[in-house]
Amino acid sequence: MKTITRKYNLAVITCTALLAGTGILAQEKEKQAAELRITIDEAVSYAKENNNIAAFARKEAQAAEADRKTVLSNALPNLEFSAGYDRYSNLTLYTSGLSDHTTNPRLPTSNAAAAGINATFNLYSGGKQHSAENEAKIKKGLADLNAQDQAGSIGFQTANVYLDLLQLNERKNFIADQLKRAETRLKNINALFQNQKVTRSDVLRAEVMLSNVKLSMEQVQNDLLIKNKALNVLMNIEENASVIPTDSAGMPKPDLSQYIGQNNLSQGSYSLQRADLLIQGQQARLKTIKSNNYPTLALRTGYNLSYPNYLFFPPVDQFYSIGFVGARLQYDIASLYKNKPNSQAAKLRIEEFQIQQQAVKQNVSQEISSLYIKYDEALHRIDVNKTSIDQAKVNYKIVSTKYFNQLALLTDLLDADNLFEETRYNLTQAEVEAFRIYYRLQYLTGKL
């Protein structure tokens, strides 16, 4: 009995260990699957391809292409087929009002049938079909441009959030270092207090400083979680996935010399391209309106099979077939005065869009120049802050040595610590700002 019990317990322990091991492996795999290590350019490309808003804009572009094909199909001949059968009742003839009547069968037969095919082909309509095709083509161009703009906007937003993650990660590392310094400093100050070399006030100040650093760490961790979820939404990945940036704020900065001294860079702007297409669309619309002032000429043909034969008199009880070829000319005289207000409105809108085009071009060019100046400023800040970090680090060591040798106040030491922390953060901020400007320029010039 004891042997059986031991074997049973061993089996239970083995199964439990296997299940526990399987659970740990599953959790590890889930953890690995939930982590996404990615560069900023990879994140931008992924978001442009998978974001729902960008996908919606692409669907709209596909619908615009289907509309364009519908307009093109209007140039094809119109074909109609018709067929019918009628069964007539007897014919009632009245001679004296409705009181005296006679009934006779319908001649030559009580049955009637017809089947035929007709075709109409537009030969001339004042350029209406060509203008309609141009309008549809421009609408398709606008839809494509909107899809590119939406994808570029999503890419720019993704780059911004990714850079926020970089900045917050750097900030987290700085705070972690500051937390170690604060803990070590508090430990040393407590030792000095025990030896009655500093007052209780210094201990309290050091404790407050440590608490503030811990709160800062909590805040930056929460901000990281929020930004991570925002990036997940932009990239359209699972909500709980953890995006781990593989780039750093200190990576080489791009060369932006191409963005200065070239006025044609603004031509790639989505806003400017949209303004151009709006002008072209309104010009095509004006041509469509003017085409209503011209006559239309169409070629007509058909072939019919009918029963009975009413072409002769008296009608004959027989099938007959006949075809025809002809032309139809139409002219709407009312268009001479009805289309005039529409033409005037279209011309005014063209002028309106041309003014808008000039305003957009000026704004884009001005922003490109401003961003280039700010980029140069960011690079200068990076150089200055690199030097400031070294100076602030040396300053902190000097003040720390003085304080623990009773030659400086704790306030001086805490200020030196904050200055060192601030210069490190300013460097990261300047580096991240340089990349923000770069991606803003990429989007602004239609390259993102």
C-alpha positions as CSV (number, residue, x, y, z in Angstrom):
1,M,0.0,0.0,0.0
2,K,2.8,2.4,0.8
3,T,4.5,1.6,-2.5
4,I,1.3,2.4,-4.4
5,T,0.9,5.7,-2.5
6,R,4.5,6.7,-3.2
7,K,4.1,6.0,-6.9
8,Y,0.9,8.0,-7.0
9,N,2.5,11.0,-5.2
10,L,5.5,10.8,-7.6
11,A,3.1,10.8,-10.6
12,V,1.2,13.8,-9.2
13,I,4.4,15.7,-8.6
14,T,5.7,14.9,-12.1
15,C,2.4,16.0,-13.8
16,T,2.4,19.2,-11.7
17,A,6.0,20.0,-12.7
18,L,5.2,19.4,-16.3
19,L,2.1,21.6,-16.2
20,A,4.0,24.3,-14.4
21,G,6.8,24.1,-16.9
22,T,4.3,24.3,-19.8
23,G,2.7,27.3,-18.2
24,I,6.0,29.1,-17.8
25,L,6.9,28.3,-21.4
26,A,3.6,29.6,-22.6
27,Q,3.9,32.8,-20.6
28,E,7.5,33.2,-22.0
29,K,6.3,32.7,-25.6
30,E,3.4,35.1,-25.0
31,K,5.8,37.7,-23.6
32,Q,8.1,37.3,-26.6
33,A,5.2,37.5,-29.0
34,A,3.9,40.7,-27.2
35,E,7.3,42.5,-27.7
36,L,8.0,44.2,-31.0
37,R,11.5,45.5,-31.5
38,I,11.5,48.0,-34.4
39,T,13.3,51.0,-35.8
40,I,11.6,54.3,-36.5
41,D,11.5,53.8,-40.2
42,E,10.1,50.3,-39.8
43,A,7.4,51.7,-37.5
44,V,6.5,54.4,-40.0
45,S,6.3,51.9,-42.9
46,Y,4.2,49.5,-40.9
47,A,1.8,52.2,-39.8
48,K,1.3,53.6,-43.3
49,E,0.5,50.1,-44.5
50,N,-1.8,48.8,-41.7
51,N,-3.4,51.9,-40.1
52,N,-7.2,51.8,-40.5
53,I,-7.5,55.4,-41.5
54,A,-4.9,54.9,-44.3
55,A,-6.7,51.8,-45.4
56,F,-10.0,53.7,-45.5
57,A,-8.4,56.3,-47.8
58,R,-7.0,53.6,-50.1
59,K,-10.5,52.0,-50.4
60,E,-11.9,55.4,-51.3
61,A,-9.2,55.7,-54.1
62,Q,-10.3,52.3,-55.4
63,A,-13.9,53.4,-55.4
64,A,-12.9,56.6,-57.4
65,E,-11.1,54.3,-59.9
66,A,-14.4,52.3,-60.3
67,D,-16.3,55.6,-60.9
68,R,-13.7,56.6,-63.5
69,K,-14.3,53.4,-65.4
70,T,-18.0,53.9,-65.2
71,V,-17.6,57.3,-66.9
72,L,-15.4,55.7,-69.6
73,S,-18.1,53.2,-70.3
74,N,-20.5,56.0,-71.2
75,A,-18.6,56.4,-74.5
76,L,-19.7,52.9,-75.6
77,P,-22.8,52.4,-77.7
78,N,-26.1,52.0,-75.8
79,L,-27.7,48.7,-76.6
80,E,-31.3,47.8,-75.8
81,F,-33.3,44.6,-76.3
82,S,-37.1,44.5,-75.8
83,A,-39.7,41.8,-76.3
84,G,-43.4,41.5,-75.5
85,Y,-46.6,39.6,-76.1
86,D,-50.2,40.9,-75.9
87,R,-53.5,39.0,-76.0
88,Y,-56.4,41.3,-77.0
89,S,-60.1,40.9,-76.0
90,N,-62.9,41.2,-78.6
91,L,-63.6,44.7,-80.0
92,T,-66.8,46.3,-78.8
93,L,-68.3,49.0,-81.1
94,Y,-71.0,51.4,-79.8
95,T,-73.5,53.0,-82.3
96,S,-76.0,54.9,-80.1
97,G,-74.2,56.1,-77.0
98,L,-73.5,53.2,-74.8
99,S,-76.9,51.4,-75.3
100,D,-76.4,49.8,-78.7
101,H,-73.2,47.9,-79.4
102,T,-71.8,45.0,-81.3
103,T,-68.8,42.7,-80.5
104,N,-66.3,41.6,-83.1
105,P,-62.9,39.9,-82.9
106,R,-59.8,42.1,-83.3
107,L,-58.4,42.0,-86.9
108,P,-56.3,40.5,-88.2
109,T,-55.7,38.5,-84.9
110,S,-56.2,38.7,-81.2
111,N,-52.5,38.1,-80.6
112,A,-49.6,40.6,-80.9
113,A,-45.9,40.2,-80.3
114,A,-42.7,42.2,-80.9
115,A,-39.0,41.7,-80.3
116,G,-36.2,43.9,-81.3
117,I,-32.7,45.4,-80.6
118,N,-31.8,49.1,-80.8
119,A,-28.4,50.8,-80.6
120,T,-27.4,54.4,-80.1
121,F,-23.9,55.7,-80.5
122,N,-22.9,59.3,-79.6
123,L,-21.0,61.0,-82.4
124,Y,-20.8,64.5,-81.0
125,S,-21.9,66.2,-77.8
126,G,-19.8,69.3,-77.6
127,G,-16.9,67.6,-75.8
128,K,-19.1,66.5,-72.8
129,Q,-17.8,63.0,-72.7
130,H,-14.2,64.1,-72.8
131,S,-14.8,66.6,-70.1
132,A,-16.6,64.0,-67.9
133,E,-13.6,61.7,-68.4
134,N,-11.2,64.4,-67.3
135,E,-13.3,65.2,-64.2
136,A,-13.4,61.5,-63.3
137,K,-9.6,61.3,-63.8
138,I,-9.0,64.3,-61.6
139,K,-11.3,62.9,-58.9
140,K,-9.3,59.7,-59.0
141,G,-6.1,61.7,-58.7
142,L,-7.5,63.6,-55.7
143,A,-8.5,60.3,-54.1
144,D,-5.0,58.9,-54.7
145,L,-3.5,62.0,-53.3
146,N,-5.7,61.9,-50.2
147,A,-4.6,58.3,-49.6
148,Q,-1.0,59.3,-49.9
149,D,-1.6,62.3,-47.6
150,Q,-3.4,60.2,-45.0
151,A,-0.6,57.6,-45.1
152,G,2.0,60.4,-44.8
153,S,0.1,62.0,-41.9
154,I,-0.1,58.6,-40.1
155,G,3.6,58.1,-40.8
156,F,4.4,61.5,-39.3
157,Q,2.3,60.8,-36.3
158,T,3.9,57.5,-35.8
159,A,7.4,59.0,-36.0
160,N,6.4,61.6,-33.4
161,V,5.1,59.0,-31.0
162,Y,8.2,56.8,-31.6
163,L,10.4,59.8,-30.8
164,D,8.3,60.4,-27.7
165,L,9.1,56.8,-26.6
166,L,12.8,57.4,-27.3
167,Q,12.8,60.6,-25.2
168,L,10.8,58.9,-22.4
169,N,13.2,55.9,-22.3
170,E,16.2,58.2,-22.1
171,R,14.4,60.2,-19.4
172,K,13.7,56.9,-17.5
173,N,17.4,56.0,-17.6
174,F,18.3,59.5,-16.3
175,I,15.8,59.3,-13.5
176,A,17.1,55.8,-12.6
177,D,20.6,57.2,-12.3
178,Q,19.3,60.2,-10.3
179,L,17.4,57.7,-8.1
180,K,20.6,55.9,-7.3
181,R,22.4,59.1,-6.5
182,A,19.5,60.2,-4.3
183,E,19.5,56.9,-2.4
184,T,23.2,57.0,-1.9
185,R,23.1,60.6,-0.9
186,L,20.4,60.0,1.7
187,K,22.4,57.0,3.1
188,N,25.5,59.2,3.5
189,I,23.5,62.1,5.0
190,N,22.0,59.8,7.5
191,A,25.5,58.6,8.5
192,L,26.5,62.3,8.9
193,F,23.4,62.9,10.9
194,Q,24.2,60.0,13.2
195,N,27.6,61.5,13.8
196,Q,25.9,64.9,14.4
197,K,27.7,66.6,11.5
198,V,24.5,67.7,9.8
199,T,21.1,68.8,11.0
200,R,17.8,67.0,10.7
201,S,16.8,69.5,8.0
202,D,19.3,68.0,5.6
203,V,18.0,64.5,6.2
204,L,14.4,65.7,5.5
205,R,15.4,67.6,2.4
206,A,17.3,64.5,1.1
207,E,14.2,62.3,1.8
208,V,11.9,64.8,0.0
209,M,14.3,64.8,-3.0
210,L,14.2,61.0,-3.1
211,S,10.4,61.0,-2.9
212,N,10.2,63.5,-5.8
213,V,12.6,61.4,-7.9
214,K,10.4,58.3,-7.2
215,L,7.3,60.2,-8.3
216,S,9.1,61.3,-11.5
217,M,9.9,57.7,-12.2
218,E,6.3,56.7,-11.7
219,Q,5.2,59.5,-14.0
220,V,7.6,58.6,-16.8
221,Q,6.6,54.9,-16.6
222,N,2.9,55.9,-17.0
223,D,3.8,58.2,-19.9
224,L,5.7,55.3,-21.5
225,L,2.6,53.1,-21.2
226,I,0.3,55.8,-22.7
227,K,2.6,56.5,-25.6
228,N,3.1,52.7,-26.3
229,K,-0.7,52.3,-26.5
230,A,-0.9,55.3,-28.9
231,L,1.8,53.7,-31.1
232,N,-0.1,50.4,-31.1
233,V,-3.2,52.2,-32.3
234,L,-1.3,54.0,-35.1
235,M,0.4,50.7,-36.2
236,N,-2.9,48.8,-35.8
237,I,-1.3,46.0,-33.6
238,E,-2.7,44.4,-30.5
239,E,-3.4,46.7,-27.6
240,N,-1.1,45.0,-25.1
241,A,1.9,44.6,-27.4
242,S,5.0,46.3,-26.1
243,V,6.9,48.3,-28.7
244,I,10.6,48.5,-27.9
245,P,12.5,51.1,-30.0
246,T,15.8,49.9,-31.3
247,D,16.9,53.3,-32.4
248,S,18.3,55.9,-30.1
249,A,18.2,59.7,-29.9
250,G,21.9,59.9,-30.3
251,M,22.0,58.2,-33.7
252,P,23.5,60.2,-36.7
253,K,21.3,63.1,-37.8
254,P,20.2,63.3,-41.4
255,D,21.7,65.9,-43.8
256,L,19.1,68.5,-44.7
257,S,21.1,70.6,-47.1
258,Q,18.7,69.6,-49.8
259,Y,15.9,71.6,-48.2
260,I,17.6,75.0,-48.5
261,G,17.9,77.2,-51.6
262,Q,15.4,75.0,-53.6
263,N,12.1,76.6,-54.2
264,N,10.7,73.6,-56.1
265,L,10.6,71.5,-53.0
266,S,7.2,72.9,-52.1
267,Q,5.8,71.4,-55.3
268,G,5.8,67.9,-53.7
269,S,3.5,69.2,-50.8
270,Y,0.3,67.3,-50.6
271,S,-1.6,70.6,-50.0
272,L,-0.1,72.2,-53.1
273,Q,-0.8,69.1,-55.2
274,R,-4.4,69.1,-54.0
275,A,-4.7,72.8,-54.9
276,D,-3.4,72.1,-58.4
277,L,-5.9,69.2,-58.9
278,L,-8.8,71.4,-57.6
279,I,-8.0,74.0,-60.3
280,Q,-7.8,71.3,-63.0
281,G,-11.0,69.8,-61.8
282,Q,-12.8,73.1,-61.9
283,Q,-11.4,73.8,-65.4
284,A,-12.8,70.4,-66.6
285,R,-16.1,71.3,-64.9
286,L,-16.2,74.6,-66.8
287,K,-15.7,72.7,-70.1
288,T,-18.6,70.3,-69.2
289,I,-20.9,73.3,-68.6
290,K,-19.9,74.9,-71.8
291,S,-20.5,71.6,-73.7
292,N,-24.2,72.0,-72.9
293,N,-24.3,75.0,-75.3
294,Y,-23.5,72.7,-78.3
295,P,-25.8,70.3,-80.1
296,T,-25.6,66.5,-79.8
297,L,-25.5,64.1,-82.8
298,A,-26.1,60.4,-82.3
299,L,-26.2,57.5,-84.7
300,R,-29.2,55.2,-84.3
301,T,-29.9,51.7,-85.6
302,G,-32.2,48.9,-84.8
303,Y,-33.8,45.6,-86.0
304,N,-37.3,44.4,-84.9
305,L,-39.4,41.3,-85.4
306,S,-43.2,42.0,-85.0
307,Y,-46.6,40.3,-85.3
308,P,-49.1,40.9,-86.9
309,N,-48.2,43.1,-89.8
310,Y,-49.6,46.6,-89.4
311,L,-47.5,48.2,-92.1
312,F,-50.1,47.3,-94.7
313,F,-53.7,48.1,-94.8
314,P,-55.7,46.1,-94.1
315,P,-53.3,44.5,-91.5
316,V,-52.1,41.1,-92.3
317,D,-51.9,38.1,-90.0
318,Q,-48.2,37.4,-90.4
319,F,-44.7,38.0,-88.8
320,Y,-42.5,40.6,-90.3
321,S,-39.0,42.0,-89.6
322,I,-37.5,45.3,-90.4
323,G,-34.3,47.3,-89.6
324,F,-33.2,50.9,-89.8
325,V,-30.2,53.2,-89.6
326,G,-30.4,56.9,-88.9
327,A,-29.1,59.9,-87.0
328,R,-30.6,62.1,-84.4
329,L,-29.7,65.8,-83.9
330,Q,-30.7,67.6,-80.7
331,Y,-30.1,71.1,-79.5
332,D,-31.3,72.6,-76.2
333,I,-32.1,76.2,-77.0
334,A,-32.6,77.0,-73.3
335,S,-29.0,76.2,-72.6
336,L,-28.0,79.6,-74.1
337,Y,-29.4,81.4,-71.1
338,K,-29.5,78.7,-68.4
339,N,-25.8,77.8,-68.5
340,K,-24.5,81.4,-68.3
341,P,-24.7,81.6,-64.4
342,N,-23.1,78.2,-64.1
343,S,-20.2,79.2,-66.3
344,Q,-19.7,82.4,-64.3
345,A,-19.7,80.5,-61.0
346,A,-17.2,78.0,-62.4
347,K,-14.8,80.8,-63.6
348,L,-15.0,82.4,-60.1
349,R,-14.1,79.2,-58.4
350,I,-11.1,78.7,-60.7
351,E,-9.9,82.2,-59.6
352,E,-10.6,81.2,-56.0
353,F,-8.5,78.0,-56.2
354,Q,-5.7,79.9,-58.0
355,I,-5.5,82.4,-55.1
356,Q,-5.6,79.4,-52.6
357,Q,-2.8,77.7,-54.6
358,Q,-0.6,80.8,-54.2
359,A,-1.3,81.1,-50.5
360,V,-0.5,77.4,-50.0
361,K,2.7,77.6,-51.9
362,Q,3.8,80.6,-49.9
363,N,3.0,78.9,-46.6
364,V,4.7,75.7,-47.5
365,S,7.9,77.5,-48.7
366,Q,8.0,79.6,-45.6
367,E,7.5,76.6,-43.3
368,I,10.3,74.7,-45.1
369,S,12.7,77.6,-44.6
370,S,11.7,77.9,-40.9
371,L,12.1,74.2,-40.2
372,Y,15.6,74.3,-41.8
373,I,16.6,77.2,-39.5
374,K,15.2,75.3,-36.5
375,Y,17.0,72.2,-37.5
376,D,20.3,74.1,-37.6
377,E,19.4,75.5,-34.2
378,A,18.7,72.0,-32.8
379,L,22.1,70.8,-34.1
380,H,23.8,73.7,-32.4
381,R,21.9,72.9,-29.1
382,I,23.1,69.3,-29.3
383,D,26.8,70.5,-29.4
384,V,26.2,73.0,-26.6
385,N,24.4,70.5,-24.4
386,K,27.1,67.9,-24.9
387,T,29.6,70.3,-23.5
388,S,27.2,71.4,-20.7
389,I,26.8,67.7,-19.6
390,D,30.5,67.4,-19.0
391,Q,30.6,70.7,-17.1
392,A,27.5,69.8,-15.0
393,K,28.9,66.4,-14.2
394,V,32.2,67.9,-13.0
395,N,30.3,70.6,-11.1
396,Y,28.2,67.9,-9.3
397,K,31.3,66.0,-8.2
398,I,32.9,69.2,-6.9
399,V,29.9,70.3,-4.9
400,S,29.3,66.7,-3.7
401,T,32.8,66.6,-2.3
402,K,32.5,70.0,-0.8
403,Y,29.2,69.1,0.9
404,F,30.4,65.9,2.5
405,N,33.5,67.8,3.7
406,Q,31.2,70.4,5.2
407,L,32.2,73.1,2.7
408,A,28.9,73.5,0.9
409,L,25.2,73.5,1.7
410,L,22.8,70.7,0.8
411,T,20.9,73.2,-1.3
412,D,23.9,73.6,-3.5
413,L,24.3,69.9,-3.9
414,L,20.7,69.3,-4.8
415,D,20.9,72.2,-7.3
416,A,24.0,70.7,-8.9
417,D,22.2,67.3,-9.1
418,N,19.2,68.9,-10.8
419,L,21.5,70.9,-13.2
420,F,23.2,67.6,-14.2
421,E,19.9,65.9,-14.7
422,E,18.5,68.9,-16.7
423,T,21.5,69.1,-19.1
424,R,21.2,65.4,-19.9
425,Y,17.5,65.8,-20.6
426,N,18.1,68.9,-22.7
427,L,20.5,67.0,-24.9
428,T,18.0,64.2,-25.5
429,Q,15.3,66.8,-26.2
430,A,17.5,68.6,-28.8
431,E,18.3,65.3,-30.5
432,V,14.7,64.2,-30.6
433,E,13.7,67.7,-31.9
434,A,16.1,67.4,-34.8
435,F,14.4,64.2,-35.9
436,R,11.0,65.7,-35.4
437,I,11.9,68.5,-37.8
438,Y,13.3,66.0,-40.3
439,Y,10.1,63.9,-40.4
440,R,8.0,67.1,-40.5
441,L,10.0,68.2,-43.6
442,Q,9.6,64.7,-45.1
443,Y,5.8,65.0,-44.8
444,L,5.7,68.6,-45.8
445,T,7.5,68.0,-49.1
446,G,5.4,64.8,-49.9
447,K,8.3,62.4,-49.3
448,L,6.8,60.6,-46.3
